[in-house]
Amino acid sequence: MSLLPEARMVLHASGTWKLYVLTGYEPRDWLAYSFNCAEPVPTVPERMAVLAALGYEARGGAEWKWDATTGARRRMFAKIPVRPVADRSAATPWAGAA
């Protein structure tokens, strides 16, 4: 796995875009937010607003990059390295979070 923390936005099995902040190897510890839509794809400003609400920002001027999983069922996802900007204890997933 790449350097953590990292944010990833994926088209979830539910059919909606979800943003996760990967902070370790245990998914139950990740902050998550559901955009509650499949289209349109959430914009960069929308993604950055969610990250800010979760207490994170892009690390060192990084930009969102698209990637795909390996295997028979390839799934596209966007990712960006992030860093905390506030006390995480104050950041809670928004209404509609995963």
N, CA, C and O atoms as CSV, one atom per row, in Angstrom:
chain,resi,resn,atom,element,x,y,z
A,1,MET,N,N,0.852,-1.181,0.000
A,1,MET,CA,C,0.000,0.000,0.000
A,1,MET,C,C,0.892,1.236,0.000
A,1,MET,O,O,1.976,1.236,0.584
A,2,SER,N,N,0.426,2.271,-0.653
A,2,SER,CA,C,1.195,3.510,-0.734
A,2,SER,C,C,1.253,4.204,0.621
A,2,SER,O,O,0.650,3.752,1.595
A,3,LEU,N,N,1.984,5.303,0.664
A,3,LEU,CA,C,2.077,6.077,1.898
A,3,LEU,C,C,0.693,6.487,2.376
A,3,LEU,O,O,-0.159,6.906,1.592
A,4,LEU,N,N,0.495,6.358,3.664
A,4,LEU,CA,C,-0.780,6.740,4.250
A,4,LEU,C,C,-0.583,7.990,5.091
A,4,LEU,O,O,0.524,8.215,5.581
A,5,PRO,N,N,-1.585,8.793,5.276
A,5,PRO,CA,C,-2.946,8.583,4.812
A,5,PRO,C,C,-3.094,8.925,3.327
A,5,PRO,O,O,-2.330,9.709,2.764
A,6,GLU,N,N,-4.094,8.313,2.729
A,6,GLU,CA,C,-4.422,8.542,1.325
A,6,GLU,C,C,-5.935,8.567,1.210
A,6,GLU,O,O,-6.626,7.787,1.866
A,7,ALA,N,N,-6.449,9.459,0.378
A,7,ALA,CA,C,-7.886,9.499,0.121
A,7,ALA,C,C,-8.146,8.774,-1.192
A,7,ALA,O,O,-7.381,8.896,-2.148
A,8,ARG,N,N,-9.230,8.026,-1.219
A,8,ARG,CA,C,-9.655,7.349,-2.446
A,8,ARG,C,C,-11.141,7.560,-2.641
A,8,ARG,O,O,-11.927,7.489,-1.697
A,9,MET,N,N,-11.509,7.820,-3.881
A,9,MET,CA,C,-12.910,7.938,-4.244
A,9,MET,C,C,-13.211,6.814,-5.217
A,9,MET,O,O,-12.574,6.699,-6.264
A,10,VAL,N,N,-14.191,5.979,-4.864
A,10,VAL,CA,C,-14.525,4.812,-5.670
A,10,VAL,C,C,-16.023,4.775,-5.947
A,10,VAL,O,O,-16.832,5.303,-5.183
A,11,LEU,N,N,-16.368,4.137,-7.062
A,11,LEU,CA,C,-17.774,3.861,-7.329
A,11,LEU,C,C,-18.102,2.590,-6.566
A,11,LEU,O,O,-17.739,1.490,-6.984
A,12,HIS,N,N,-18.781,2.746,-5.459
A,12,HIS,CA,C,-19.070,1.671,-4.517
A,12,HIS,C,C,-20.048,0.661,-5.131
A,12,HIS,O,O,-20.746,0.967,-6.098
A,13,ALA,N,N,-20.087,-0.527,-4.565
A,13,ALA,CA,C,-21.011,-1.568,-5.025
A,13,ALA,C,C,-22.464,-1.098,-4.968
A,13,ALA,O,O,-23.311,-1.618,-5.694
A,14,SER,N,N,-22.756,-0.126,-4.117
A,14,SER,CA,C,-24.114,0.424,-4.019
A,14,SER,C,C,-24.474,1.261,-5.241
A,14,SER,O,O,-25.633,1.636,-5.422
A,15,GLY,N,N,-23.475,1.554,-6.083
A,15,GLY,CA,C,-23.728,2.355,-7.278
A,15,GLY,C,C,-23.514,3.836,-7.069
A,15,GLY,O,O,-23.811,4.630,-7.962
A,16,THR,N,N,-23.003,4.235,-5.905
A,16,THR,CA,C,-22.753,5.648,-5.631
A,16,THR,C,C,-21.265,5.871,-5.356
A,16,THR,O,O,-20.550,4.956,-4.947
A,17,TRP,N,N,-20.816,7.104,-5.588
A,17,TRP,CA,C,-19.420,7.454,-5.310
A,17,TRP,C,C,-19.220,7.597,-3.810
A,17,TRP,O,O,-20.027,8.217,-3.118
A,18,LYS,N,N,-18.132,7.013,-3.317
A,18,LYS,CA,C,-17.774,7.130,-1.904
A,18,LYS,C,C,-16.320,7.561,-1.806
A,18,LYS,O,O,-15.480,7.144,-2.604
A,19,LEU,N,N,-16.033,8.399,-0.818
A,19,LEU,CA,C,-14.675,8.848,-0.555
A,19,LEU,C,C,-14.245,8.268,0.783
A,19,LEU,O,O,-14.958,8.378,1.780
A,20,TYR,N,N,-13.068,7.648,0.793
A,20,TYR,CA,C,-12.496,7.061,2.000
A,20,TYR,C,C,-11.163,7.726,2.294
A,20,TYR,O,O,-10.429,8.072,1.368
A,21,VAL,N,N,-10.839,7.910,3.562
A,21,VAL,CA,C,-9.498,8.333,3.965
A,21,VAL,C,C,-8.846,7.115,4.595
A,21,VAL,O,O,-9.175,6.731,5.718
A,22,LEU,N,N,-7.913,6.508,3.858
A,22,LEU,CA,C,-7.205,5.321,4.327
A,22,LEU,C,C,-6.139,5.774,5.314
A,22,LEU,O,O,-5.192,6.469,4.946
A,23,THR,N,N,-6.301,5.376,6.562
A,23,THR,CA,C,-5.361,5.787,7.612
A,23,THR,C,C,-4.557,4.618,8.157
A,23,THR,O,O,-3.638,4.812,8.953
A,24,GLY,N,N,-4.887,3.431,7.743
A,24,GLY,CA,C,-4.201,2.229,8.188
A,24,GLY,C,C,-4.724,1.044,7.412
A,24,GLY,O,O,-5.435,1.205,6.420
A,25,TYR,N,N,-4.377,-0.130,7.855
A,25,TYR,CA,C,-4.762,-1.323,7.118
A,25,TYR,C,C,-6.117,-1.876,7.520
A,25,TYR,O,O,-6.581,-2.849,6.926
A,26,GLU,N,N,-6.761,-1.281,8.512
A,26,GLU,CA,C,-8.070,-1.734,8.969
A,26,GLU,C,C,-9.169,-0.816,8.418
A,26,GLU,O,O,-9.326,0.307,8.898
A,27,PRO,N,N,-9.928,-1.276,7.421
A,27,PRO,CA,C,-10.975,-0.427,6.840
A,27,PRO,C,C,-11.976,0.106,7.850
A,27,PRO,O,O,-12.547,1.176,7.639
A,28,ARG,N,N,-12.202,-0.615,8.944
A,28,ARG,CA,C,-13.181,-0.124,9.933
A,28,ARG,C,C,-12.731,1.181,10.589
A,28,ARG,O,O,-13.542,1.876,11.200
A,29,ASP,N,N,-11.442,1.518,10.468
A,29,ASP,CA,C,-10.926,2.751,11.052
A,29,ASP,C,C,-10.956,3.932,10.079
A,29,ASP,O,O,-10.671,5.062,10.476
A,30,TRP,N,N,-11.296,3.687,8.816
A,30,TRP,CA,C,-11.260,4.748,7.813
A,30,TRP,C,C,-12.462,5.668,7.941
A,30,TRP,O,O,-13.579,5.220,8.200
A,31,LEU,N,N,-12.221,6.966,7.754
A,31,LEU,CA,C,-13.333,7.910,7.620
A,31,LEU,C,C,-13.909,7.717,6.227
A,31,LEU,O,O,-13.174,7.394,5.294
A,32,ALA,N,N,-15.200,7.909,6.076
A,32,ALA,CA,C,-15.842,7.705,4.781
A,32,ALA,C,C,-16.978,8.696,4.594
A,32,ALA,O,O,-17.581,9.174,5.555
A,33,TYR,N,N,-17.255,8.992,3.326
A,33,TYR,CA,C,-18.358,9.873,2.975
A,33,TYR,C,C,-18.986,9.372,1.683
A,33,TYR,O,O,-18.277,9.028,0.737
A,34,SER,N,N,-20.303,9.330,1.640
A,34,SER,CA,C,-21.023,8.936,0.433
A,34,SER,C,C,-21.579,10.182,-0.251
A,34,SER,O,O,-22.242,11.010,0.373
A,35,PHE,N,N,-21.294,10.294,-1.543
A,35,PHE,CA,C,-21.839,11.409,-2.317
A,35,PHE,C,C,-23.286,11.154,-2.730
A,35,PHE,O,O,-23.952,12.061,-3.229
A,36,ASN,N,N,-23.783,9.927,-2.528
A,36,ASN,CA,C,-25.168,9.554,-2.829
A,36,ASN,C,C,-25.563,9.803,-4.278
A,36,ASN,O,O,-26.709,10.152,-4.565
A,37,CYS,N,N,-24.606,9.623,-5.195
A,37,CYS,CA,C,-24.904,9.742,-6.620
A,37,CYS,C,C,-23.895,8.916,-7.412
A,37,CYS,O,O,-22.787,8.645,-6.950
A,38,ALA,N,N,-24.304,8.526,-8.608
A,38,ALA,CA,C,-23.392,7.856,-9.524
A,38,ALA,C,C,-22.948,8.831,-10.609
A,38,ALA,O,O,-21.832,8.746,-11.122
A,39,GLU,N,N,-23.831,9.749,-10.944
A,39,GLU,CA,C,-23.526,10.774,-11.943
A,39,GLU,C,C,-24.081,12.094,-11.448
A,39,GLU,O,O,-25.144,12.125,-10.828
A,40,PRO,N,N,-23.396,13.159,-11.706
A,40,PRO,CA,C,-22.069,13.226,-12.306
A,40,PRO,C,C,-20.997,12.806,-11.294
A,40,PRO,O,O,-21.255,12.737,-10.093
A,41,VAL,N,N,-19.798,12.528,-11.799
A,41,VAL,CA,C,-18.669,12.202,-10.939
A,41,VAL,C,C,-18.376,13.438,-10.087
A,41,VAL,O,O,-18.278,14.538,-10.631
A,42,PRO,N,N,-18.233,13.291,-8.776
A,42,PRO,CA,C,-17.937,14.457,-7.925
A,42,PRO,C,C,-16.695,15.206,-8.422
A,42,PRO,O,O,-15.685,14.600,-8.780
A,43,THR,N,N,-16.796,16.510,-8.432
A,43,THR,CA,C,-15.711,17.359,-8.923
A,43,THR,C,C,-14.572,17.429,-7.906
A,43,THR,O,O,-14.730,17.059,-6.743
A,44,VAL,N,N,-13.435,17.908,-8.370
A,44,VAL,CA,C,-12.293,18.079,-7.471
A,44,VAL,C,C,-12.656,19.014,-6.311
A,44,VAL,O,O,-12.356,18.682,-5.164
A,45,PRO,N,N,-13.294,20.177,-6.562
A,45,PRO,CA,C,-13.668,21.026,-5.413
A,45,PRO,C,C,-14.615,20.326,-4.432
A,45,PRO,O,O,-14.498,20.529,-3.223
A,46,GLU,N,N,-15.547,19.508,-4.927
A,46,GLU,CA,C,-16.436,18.771,-4.025
A,46,GLU,C,C,-15.643,17.768,-3.184
A,46,GLU,O,O,-15.882,17.640,-1.983
A,47,ARG,N,N,-14.707,17.063,-3.808
A,47,ARG,CA,C,-13.873,16.098,-3.078
A,47,ARG,C,C,-13.034,16.800,-2.020
A,47,ARG,O,O,-12.905,16.314,-0.896
A,48,MET,N,N,-12.460,17.955,-2.386
A,48,MET,CA,C,-11.614,18.682,-1.443
A,48,MET,C,C,-12.434,19.220,-0.272
A,48,MET,O,O,-11.942,19.265,0.855
A,49,ALA,N,N,-13.671,19.626,-0.526
A,49,ALA,CA,C,-14.545,20.095,0.556
A,49,ALA,C,C,-14.843,18.964,1.535
A,49,ALA,O,O,-14.863,19.181,2.746
A,50,VAL,N,N,-15.073,17.763,1.020
A,50,VAL,CA,C,-15.314,16.606,1.884
A,50,VAL,C,C,-14.059,16.312,2.706
A,50,VAL,O,O,-14.146,16.083,3.912
A,51,LEU,N,N,-12.903,16.318,2.063
A,51,LEU,CA,C,-11.654,16.080,2.801
A,51,LEU,C,C,-11.490,17.096,3.925
A,51,LEU,O,O,-11.137,16.733,5.047
A,52,ALA,N,N,-11.744,18.363,3.627
A,52,ALA,CA,C,-11.607,19.410,4.642
A,52,ALA,C,C,-12.564,19.150,5.808
A,52,ALA,O,O,-12.188,19.313,6.968
A,53,ALA,N,N,-13.798,18.748,5.501
A,53,ALA,CA,C,-14.764,18.466,6.555
A,53,ALA,C,C,-14.335,17.277,7.410
A,53,ALA,O,O,-14.688,17.192,8.586
A,54,LEU,N,N,-13.572,16.360,6.813
A,54,LEU,CA,C,-13.071,15.205,7.543
A,54,LEU,C,C,-11.750,15.492,8.246
A,54,LEU,O,O,-11.223,14.630,8.949
A,55,GLY,N,N,-11.205,16.712,8.061
A,55,GLY,CA,C,-9.980,17.107,8.743
A,55,GLY,C,C,-8.703,16.811,7.972
A,55,GLY,O,O,-7.642,16.649,8.576
A,56,TYR,N,N,-8.787,16.738,6.637
A,56,TYR,CA,C,-7.623,16.424,5.799
A,56,TYR,C,C,-7.497,17.401,4.642
A,56,TYR,O,O,-8.456,18.083,4.277
A,57,GLU,N,N,-6.292,17.459,4.066
A,57,GLU,CA,C,-6.043,18.223,2.858
A,57,GLU,C,C,-5.008,17.483,2.027
A,57,GLU,O,O,-4.333,16.581,2.523
A,58,ALA,N,N,-4.885,17.869,0.752
A,58,ALA,CA,C,-3.893,17.250,-0.125
A,58,ALA,C,C,-2.500,17.485,0.440
A,58,ALA,O,O,-2.202,18.564,0.953
A,59,ARG,N,N,-1.654,16.477,0.343
A,59,ARG,CA,C,-0.293,16.564,0.860
A,59,ARG,C,C,0.631,17.164,-0.187
A,59,ARG,O,O,0.708,16.662,-1.309
A,60,GLY,N,N,1.333,18.236,0.172
A,60,GLY,CA,C,2.392,18.798,-0.656
A,60,GLY,C,C,2.003,19.147,-2.073
A,60,GLY,O,O,2.782,18.895,-2.993
A,61,GLY,N,N,0.844,19.710,-2.288
A,61,GLY,CA,C,0.433,20.119,-3.629
A,61,GLY,C,C,0.051,18.961,-4.532
A,61,GLY,O,O,-0.014,19.126,-5.750
A,62,ALA,N,N,-0.202,17.799,-3.962
A,62,ALA,CA,C,-0.574,16.626,-4.764
A,62,ALA,C,C,-1.903,16.863,-5.480
A,62,ALA,O,O,-2.723,17.671,-5.045
A,63,GLU,N,N,-2.095,16.148,-6.576
A,63,GLU,CA,C,-3.328,16.225,-7.353
A,63,GLU,C,C,-3.974,14.848,-7.418
A,63,GLU,O,O,-3.309,13.828,-7.235
A,64,TRP,N,N,-5.278,14.829,-7.681
A,64,TRP,CA,C,-6.007,13.575,-7.824
A,64,TRP,C,C,-5.498,12.832,-9.052
A,64,TRP,O,O,-5.308,13.429,-10.111
A,65,LYS,N,N,-5.279,11.530,-8.906
A,65,LYS,CA,C,-4.866,10.652,-10.002
A,65,LYS,C,C,-5.865,9.509,-10.105
A,65,LYS,O,O,-6.357,9.008,-9.094
A,66,TRP,N,N,-6.159,9.101,-11.337
A,66,TRP,CA,C,-7.036,7.958,-11.548
A,66,TRP,C,C,-6.195,6.703,-11.668
A,66,TRP,O,O,-5.107,6.726,-12.245
A,67,ASP,N,N,-6.704,5.603,-11.118
A,67,ASP,CA,C,-6.023,4.311,-11.137
A,67,ASP,C,C,-7.109,3.235,-11.263
A,67,ASP,O,O,-8.299,3.547,-11.292
A,68,ALA,N,N,-6.692,1.977,-11.336
A,68,ALA,CA,C,-7.654,0.882,-11.434
A,68,ALA,C,C,-7.150,-0.302,-10.633
A,68,ALA,O,O,-5.945,-0.508,-10.486
A,69,THR,N,N,-8.090,-1.073,-10.118
A,69,THR,CA,C,-7.725,-2.299,-9.428
A,69,THR,C,C,-7.268,-3.326,-10.460
A,69,THR,O,O,-7.518,-3.169,-11.655
A,70,THR,N,N,-6.612,-4.356,-10.001
A,70,THR,CA,C,-6.191,-5.436,-10.891
A,70,THR,C,C,-7.202,-6.565,-10.810
A,70,THR,O,O,-8.079,-6.552,-9.946
A,71,GLY,N,N,-7.091,-7.521,-11.683
A,71,GLY,CA,C,-7.983,-8.671,-11.660
A,71,GLY,C,C,-9.033,-8.597,-12.747
A,71,GLY,O,O,-9.041,-7.685,-13.574
A,72,ALA,N,N,-9.917,-9.576,-12.725
A,72,ALA,CA,C,-10.942,-9.702,-13.767
A,72,ALA,C,C,-11.948,-8.549,-13.749
A,72,ALA,O,O,-12.399,-8.103,-14.805
A,73,ARG,N,N,-12.297,-8.071,-12.568
A,73,ARG,CA,C,-13.273,-6.973,-12.456
A,73,ARG,C,C,-12.542,-5.686,-12.095
A,73,ARG,O,O,-12.521,-5.276,-10.934
A,74,ARG,N,N,-11.949,-5.058,-13.091
A,74,ARG,CA,C,-11.217,-3.810,-12.845
A,74,ARG,C,C,-12.194,-2.708,-12.460
A,74,ARG,O,O,-13.241,-2.533,-13.084
A,75,ARG,N,N,-11.821,-1.959,-11.401
A,75,ARG,CA,C,-12.634,-0.829,-10.956
A,75,ARG,C,C,-11.764,0.404,-10.913
A,75,ARG,O,O,-10.668,0.381,-10.352
A,76,MET,N,N,-12.245,1.473,-11.499
A,76,MET,CA,C,-11.529,2.739,-11.486
A,76,MET,C,C,-11.708,3.415,-10.125
A,76,MET,O,O,-12.751,3.292,-9.482
A,77,PHE,N,N,-10.662,4.131,-9.706
A,77,PHE,CA,C,-10.773,4.938,-8.500
A,77,PHE,C,C,-9.813,6.119,-8.624
A,77,PHE,O,O,-8.809,6.055,-9.333
A,78,ALA,N,N,-10.146,7.189,-7.921
A,78,ALA,CA,C,-9.286,8.373,-7.864
A,78,ALA,C,C,-8.595,8.357,-6.510
A,78,ALA,O,O,-9.188,7.950,-5.512
A,79,LYS,N,N,-7.336,8.801,-6.473
A,79,LYS,CA,C,-6.607,8.808,-5.203
A,79,LYS,C,C,-5.733,10.046,-5.097
A,79,LYS,O,O,-5.348,10.649,-6.099
A,80,ILE,N,N,-5.431,10.411,-3.855
A,80,ILE,CA,C,-4.580,11.563,-3.581
A,80,ILE,C,C,-3.962,11.371,-2.189
A,80,ILE,O,O,-4.663,10.978,-1.256
A,81,PRO,N,N,-2.663,11.642,-2.042
A,81,PRO,CA,C,-2.078,11.593,-0.698
A,81,PRO,C,C,-2.579,12.785,0.114
A,81,PRO,O,O,-2.674,13.898,-0.404
A,82,VAL,N,N,-2.897,12.551,1.380
A,82,VAL,CA,C,-3.449,13.606,2.236
A,82,VAL,C,C,-2.703,13.653,3.559
A,82,VAL,O,O,-1.933,12.756,3.902
A,83,ARG,N,N,-2.961,14.736,4.290
A,83,ARG,CA,C,-2.403,14.885,5.634
A,83,ARG,C,C,-3.475,15.515,6.510
A,83,ARG,O,O,-4.312,16.276,6.024
A,84,PRO,N,N,-3.453,15.200,7.802
A,84,PRO,CA,C,-4.443,15.804,8.701
A,84,PRO,C,C,-4.149,17.288,8.892
A,84,PRO,O,O,-2.991,17.703,8.932
A,85,VAL,N,N,-5.205,18.076,9.008
A,85,VAL,CA,C,-5.048,19.514,9.238
A,85,VAL,C,C,-5.679,19.947,10.545
A,85,VAL,O,O,-5.540,21.102,10.948
A,86,ALA,N,N,-6.366,19.042,11.209
A,86,ALA,CA,C,-7.037,19.391,12.465
A,86,ALA,C,C,-7.061,18.149,13.345
A,86,ALA,O,O,-6.732,17.046,12.908
A,87,ASP,N,N,-7.451,18.354,14.571
A,87,ASP,CA,C,-7.618,17.248,15.498
A,87,ASP,C,C,-8.677,16.305,14.940
A,87,ASP,O,O,-9.838,16.695,14.806
A,88,ARG,N,N,-8.299,15.077,14.613
A,88,ARG,CA,C,-9.235,14.126,14.009
A,88,ARG,C,C,-10.379,13.778,14.933
A,88,ARG,O,O,-11.429,13.333,14.470
A,89,SER,N,N,-10.205,13.967,16.217
A,89,SER,CA,C,-11.301,13.636,17.122
A,89,SER,C,C,-12.491,14.561,16.893
A,89,SER,O,O,-13.623,14.225,17.240
A,90,ALA,N,N,-12.226,15.732,16.304
A,90,ALA,CA,C,-13.304,16.675,16.023
A,90,ALA,C,C,-13.963,16.400,14.682
A,90,ALA,O,O,-15.067,16.880,14.424
A,91,ALA,N,N,-13.297,15.629,13.821
A,91,ALA,CA,C,-13.829,15.351,12.490
A,91,ALA,C,C,-14.690,14.092,12.543
A,91,ALA,O,O,-14.240,13.034,12.985
A,92,THR,N,N,-15.916,14.221,12.093
A,92,THR,CA,C,-16.798,13.069,12.025
A,92,THR,C,C,-17.372,12.983,10.615
A,92,THR,O,O,-17.565,14.010,9.965
A,93,PRO,N,N,-17.643,11.791,10.143
A,93,PRO,CA,C,-18.242,11.667,8.809
A,93,PRO,C,C,-19.553,12.437,8.744
A,93,PRO,O,O,-20.294,12.525,9.722
A,94,TRP,N,N,-19.816,12.984,7.581
A,94,TRP,CA,C,-21.044,13.759,7.364
A,94,TRP,C,C,-22.245,12.840,7.337
A,94,TRP,O,O,-22.110,11.619,7.256
A,95,ALA,N,N,-23.427,13.441,7.406
A,95,ALA,CA,C,-24.651,12.674,7.191
A,95,ALA,C,C,-24.555,12.063,5.800
A,95,ALA,O,O,-24.147,12.737,4.854
A,96,GLY,N,N,-24.912,10.849,5.673
A,96,GLY,CA,C,-24.795,10.168,4.397
A,96,GLY,C,C,-23.490,9.414,4.271
A,96,GLY,O,O,-23.206,8.841,3.219
A,97,ALA,N,N,-22.686,9.403,5.330
A,97,ALA,CA,C,-21.407,8.701,5.287
A,97,ALA,C,C,-21.645,7.213,5.184
A,97,ALA,O,O,-22.719,6.699,5.498
A,98,ALA,N,N,-20.605,6.543,4.734
A,98,ALA,CA,C,-20.706,5.098,4.488
A,98,ALA,C,C,-21.083,4.326,5.718
A,98,ALA,O,O,-21.206,3.102,5.665
